[in-house]
Amino acid sequence: MLDLSRLRALHAVRVHGSVSAAAKALGYTPSAISQQVTKLERETGTPLLERRGRGVVLTDAAVMLVDKAARMLAIMETAEVALEEQRGRPSGRLTVAAFSTAARGLLPRPLAELTREHPDLDLRVVEEDPHATPHMVAQGTVDLALVHDWDIAPMTVPDGVVRTVLGEDRCDVVLPRDHPLNELPVLSRQDVAAARWICQPPGTVCHDWLMRTLRSVRAEPDVAHFVAEYQTQIALVEVGLGIALVPRLGRGAVPDTLVVKPLEPTPVRGISVLWREGTSRRPAVTEAVRLLREHASLL
């Protein structure tokens, strides 16, 4: 009989495209994933991965095996949900994926409460880009995902994935205290059109939003620095290298040398949590969602 944990490892390699990405999603080391796949190759007597360049790809036999394994894993999940529901309390492993500011600004308190009240629950957290996590939920590599979307890029979720809105996160302009724009109580798009910006890299929703917003007032944004982490953006603003548009969620305290100004119309992103429809009755999922909604309402 094939080992389900080894099938899950191979399934994760296909979903995430590499051994290292699969290891990150499952909470293991790359060597542990490689060992699982090697053992599965011995069990099946069939090569499952082949090297291509610096990475690996699944063989035809591995693709067929993963397709069959997906059904087996779904059946196993149904059985696990039924057992946990019968016990009536959260237990087993629960993997939560979240984008960086949600992992810092929303997750800690509800997850601490969840683990404190339910010691049988094995809780894992993975920081991931919100574009990737809906498919991670659908494929079963994570159980819950915190995601965000903007008006210019509404999120669509795969079939079989449930979404509930937790709230909204507003963004403000952060600038040095001696910046000329500090004289204005509220900033308009025209006010910031000629500013030098520190922004997330191209291809991100935040970058696209800034480009479209300023171009709507016939200005070509001057983005001098492309930085993914908002805390790093704030550090660059502090030394006078530009201004930045920073969400309130997970922002933390802003240095006294900086000021935070509202931008009108206010940039807003929606915050949601996703899970698989088949786990909707799982106590660990329902309790985690309840706590996330409760704490999100306090932000």
C-alpha positions as CSV (number, residue, x, y, z in Angstrom):
1,M,0.0,0.0,0.0
2,L,1.3,3.5,-0.9
3,D,2.1,5.8,2.0
4,L,-0.2,8.8,2.0
5,S,2.3,11.2,3.5
6,R,4.7,10.4,0.6
7,L,1.9,10.9,-1.9
8,R,1.2,14.3,-0.2
9,A,4.8,15.3,-0.6
10,L,4.8,14.4,-4.3
11,H,1.5,16.2,-4.8
12,A,3.0,19.3,-3.1
13,V,6.0,19.3,-5.5
14,R,3.6,19.3,-8.5
15,V,1.4,22.1,-7.0
16,H,4.2,24.4,-6.0
17,G,6.7,23.6,-8.8
18,S,9.8,22.7,-6.8
19,V,11.0,20.6,-3.8
20,S,11.9,23.7,-1.8
21,A,8.5,25.4,-2.4
22,A,6.7,22.1,-1.5
23,A,8.8,21.9,1.7
24,K,7.9,25.5,2.7
25,A,4.1,24.9,2.1
26,L,4.1,21.6,4.1
27,G,6.4,22.9,6.9
28,Y,9.2,20.5,6.3
29,T,12.8,20.8,5.1
30,P,13.6,20.3,1.4
31,S,15.7,17.2,2.3
32,A,12.7,15.7,4.1
33,I,10.5,16.1,1.0
34,S,13.3,14.6,-1.2
35,Q,13.5,11.6,1.1
36,Q,9.7,11.1,1.0
37,V,9.8,11.2,-2.8
38,T,12.8,8.8,-2.9
39,K,11.0,6.3,-0.7
40,L,7.9,6.6,-2.9
41,E,10.0,5.8,-5.9
42,R,11.3,2.7,-4.2
43,E,7.8,1.7,-3.3
44,T,6.5,2.1,-6.8
45,G,9.7,1.0,-8.6
46,T,9.3,4.0,-10.9
47,P,11.2,7.3,-11.3
48,L,9.0,10.1,-10.2
49,L,11.2,13.2,-10.5
50,E,13.8,14.1,-13.2
51,R,16.3,16.9,-13.2
52,R,15.8,19.8,-15.7
53,G,18.2,22.6,-15.4
54,R,18.5,23.6,-11.8
55,G,15.1,22.2,-10.8
56,V,13.1,19.0,-11.1
57,V,10.0,18.1,-13.1
58,L,7.5,15.2,-12.5
59,T,7.7,12.2,-14.9
60,D,4.6,11.1,-16.7
61,A,4.2,8.3,-14.2
62,A,4.4,10.9,-11.4
63,V,1.7,13.1,-13.0
64,M,-0.6,10.1,-13.3
65,L,0.1,9.1,-9.6
66,V,-0.5,12.7,-8.4
67,D,-3.8,12.8,-10.2
68,K,-5.0,9.6,-8.5
69,A,-3.5,10.7,-5.2
70,A,-5.5,13.9,-5.2
71,R,-8.7,11.9,-5.0
72,M,-7.3,9.7,-2.2
73,L,-6.2,12.7,-0.2
74,A,-9.6,14.3,-0.6
75,I,-11.3,11.1,0.7
76,M,-8.8,11.0,3.6
77,E,-9.6,14.6,4.4
78,T,-13.3,13.8,4.5
79,A,-12.7,11.0,7.0
80,E,-10.4,13.2,9.1
81,V,-13.0,16.0,9.2
82,A,-15.7,13.5,10.2
83,L,-13.6,12.2,13.1
84,E,-12.7,15.6,14.3
85,E,-16.4,16.6,14.1
86,Q,-17.4,13.6,16.1
87,R,-14.8,14.5,18.8
88,G,-16.4,18.0,18.8
89,R,-13.1,19.9,19.4
90,P,-10.3,21.3,17.2
91,S,-7.5,18.8,16.8
92,G,-5.0,17.6,14.2
93,R,-2.9,19.8,12.0
94,L,-4.2,23.2,10.8
95,T,-2.0,25.1,8.3
96,V,-2.7,28.8,7.9
97,A,-1.2,30.8,5.0
98,A,-1.1,34.6,5.2
99,F,0.4,37.6,3.5
100,S,3.0,39.5,5.5
101,T,1.1,42.3,7.0
102,A,-1.8,40.0,8.1
103,A,0.7,37.6,9.6
104,R,2.1,40.5,11.7
105,G,-1.1,42.5,12.3
106,L,-3.9,40.1,12.6
107,L,-2.8,36.5,13.1
108,P,-0.8,36.5,16.4
109,R,-3.6,37.0,18.9
110,P,-6.3,34.7,17.4
111,L,-3.8,32.0,16.8
112,A,-2.4,32.3,20.3
113,E,-5.9,32.0,21.7
114,L,-6.6,29.0,19.5
115,T,-3.6,27.1,20.6
116,R,-4.1,28.0,24.3
117,E,-7.7,26.8,24.3
118,H,-7.1,23.7,22.1
119,P,-3.8,22.0,23.0
120,D,-4.6,19.0,20.7
121,L,-4.4,21.3,17.7
122,D,-1.1,21.3,15.8
123,L,-1.0,24.8,14.3
124,R,1.3,25.8,11.5
125,V,1.7,29.3,9.7
126,V,3.1,29.9,6.3
127,E,3.8,33.4,4.9
128,E,2.8,33.5,1.3
129,D,1.8,35.9,-1.5
130,P,-2.0,36.3,-1.6
131,H,-2.1,35.5,-5.3
132,A,-0.8,32.0,-4.7
133,T,-2.8,31.0,-1.6
134,P,-6.2,30.4,-3.1
135,H,-4.8,27.5,-5.2
136,M,-2.9,26.3,-2.2
137,V,-6.2,26.0,-0.3
138,A,-7.9,24.3,-3.3
139,Q,-5.0,21.8,-3.6
140,G,-5.0,21.0,0.1
141,T,-1.5,22.2,0.9
142,V,-2.9,24.7,3.4
143,D,-6.2,24.7,5.3
144,L,-6.9,28.4,5.7
145,A,-5.6,31.5,3.9
146,L,-5.7,35.2,4.6
147,V,-5.9,37.1,1.4
148,H,-6.4,40.7,0.2
149,D,-7.7,42.3,-3.0
150,W,-8.2,45.8,-4.3
151,D,-10.9,47.4,-6.4
152,I,-8.6,47.2,-9.5
153,A,-7.9,43.5,-9.0
154,P,-10.9,41.7,-7.4
155,M,-10.0,38.1,-6.4
156,T,-11.6,35.1,-7.8
157,V,-11.4,31.8,-5.9
158,P,-11.2,28.3,-7.3
159,D,-14.2,26.0,-7.3
160,G,-14.7,24.3,-3.9
161,V,-13.1,27.2,-2.0
162,V,-15.2,29.2,0.5
163,R,-14.5,32.9,1.1
164,T,-15.7,35.1,3.9
165,V,-14.8,38.8,4.2
166,L,-13.2,39.9,7.5
167,G,-13.0,43.6,6.9
168,E,-11.2,46.4,5.1
169,D,-7.7,47.7,5.4
170,R,-7.0,51.4,4.6
171,C,-3.7,52.8,3.3
172,D,-2.1,56.1,4.1
173,V,0.9,58.1,2.7
174,V,4.0,58.1,4.9
175,L,6.4,60.9,4.5
176,P,9.2,62.7,6.3
177,R,8.1,65.4,8.8
178,D,10.0,68.1,6.8
179,H,8.4,67.2,3.5
180,P,6.5,70.0,1.8
181,L,3.4,67.9,1.6
182,N,3.2,67.8,5.4
183,E,1.6,71.2,5.3
184,L,-1.6,69.7,3.9
185,P,-4.1,68.0,6.2
186,V,-5.3,65.6,3.5
187,L,-3.5,64.7,0.3
188,S,-5.2,64.3,-3.1
189,R,-3.9,62.3,-6.0
190,Q,-2.8,65.6,-7.7
191,D,-0.8,66.5,-4.6
192,V,1.3,63.4,-4.7
193,A,1.5,63.1,-8.5
194,A,5.0,64.6,-8.7
195,A,6.5,62.9,-5.6
196,R,9.3,60.4,-5.6
197,W,7.9,57.0,-4.5
198,I,9.1,53.9,-2.7
199,C,6.8,51.1,-3.8
200,Q,6.4,47.4,-4.0
201,P,7.9,45.7,-7.1
202,P,6.1,45.5,-10.5
203,G,3.5,42.7,-10.7
204,T,2.1,43.3,-7.2
205,V,-1.3,44.7,-6.7
206,C,0.0,47.6,-4.6
207,H,2.4,48.6,-7.4
208,D,-0.4,48.3,-10.0
209,W,-2.7,50.4,-7.9
210,L,-0.2,53.2,-7.6
211,M,0.5,53.2,-11.3
212,R,-3.1,53.3,-12.3
213,T,-4.1,55.9,-9.6
214,L,-1.5,58.5,-10.6
215,R,-1.9,57.9,-14.3
216,S,-5.6,58.6,-13.8
217,V,-4.6,62.2,-13.1
218,R,-2.2,62.2,-16.1
219,A,0.9,61.8,-14.0
220,E,3.7,59.3,-14.7
221,P,4.8,58.0,-11.2
222,D,8.4,58.4,-10.3
223,V,9.2,55.2,-8.4
224,A,12.8,55.3,-7.3
225,H,12.9,52.2,-5.1
226,F,11.1,48.9,-5.4
227,V,10.8,47.3,-2.0
228,A,8.5,44.4,-1.0
229,E,8.4,44.9,2.8
230,Y,6.5,47.8,4.2
231,Q,8.8,48.2,7.2
232,T,11.8,48.6,4.8
233,Q,9.8,51.2,2.9
234,I,9.3,53.1,6.1
235,A,13.0,52.9,6.8
236,L,13.8,54.4,3.4
237,V,11.2,57.1,3.9
238,E,12.8,58.0,7.2
239,V,16.1,58.8,5.5
240,G,14.4,61.0,2.9
241,L,14.6,58.7,-0.1
242,G,10.9,59.2,-1.0
243,I,7.3,58.7,0.2
244,A,5.3,55.5,0.4
245,L,1.7,54.3,0.5
246,V,1.5,51.9,3.5
247,P,-1.5,49.8,4.8
248,R,-2.6,50.3,8.4
249,L,-2.7,46.5,9.0
250,G,0.5,45.4,10.6
251,R,2.1,48.8,10.2
252,G,3.0,49.2,13.8
253,A,4.4,52.4,15.3
254,V,5.8,55.0,12.9
255,P,9.0,56.8,13.9
256,D,8.5,60.4,15.3
257,T,10.5,61.7,12.3
258,L,7.7,60.7,10.0
259,V,4.1,61.7,9.5
260,V,1.1,59.7,8.2
261,K,-1.3,61.5,5.9
262,P,-4.7,60.3,4.6
263,L,-5.0,60.1,0.8
264,E,-8.4,60.9,-0.8
265,P,-10.0,58.9,-2.2
266,T,-8.7,56.5,0.4
267,P,-7.0,53.3,-1.0
268,V,-8.8,50.3,0.5
269,R,-8.1,46.6,0.2
270,G,-10.5,43.9,1.3
271,I,-9.3,41.2,3.8
272,S,-10.8,37.7,3.5
273,V,-10.2,34.2,4.8
274,L,-10.5,31.2,2.5
275,W,-11.0,27.5,3.2
276,R,-12.1,24.3,1.4
277,E,-15.8,23.7,1.2
278,G,-15.2,20.1,2.4
279,T,-13.7,21.3,5.7
280,S,-16.5,23.8,6.5
281,R,-17.7,21.6,9.4
282,R,-14.3,20.8,10.8
283,P,-14.1,22.3,14.3
284,A,-10.5,23.6,13.8
285,V,-11.6,25.6,10.8
286,T,-14.9,26.9,12.2
287,E,-13.2,28.0,15.4
288,A,-10.2,29.6,13.6
289,V,-12.6,31.5,11.3
290,R,-14.7,32.6,14.3
291,L,-11.6,34.0,16.1
292,L,-10.2,35.7,13.0
293,R,-13.6,37.5,12.5
294,E,-13.7,38.5,16.1
295,H,-10.2,39.9,16.2
296,A,-10.5,41.5,12.7
297,S,-13.5,43.5,14.0
298,L,-11.3,45.1,16.7
299,L,-8.7,46.4,14.3
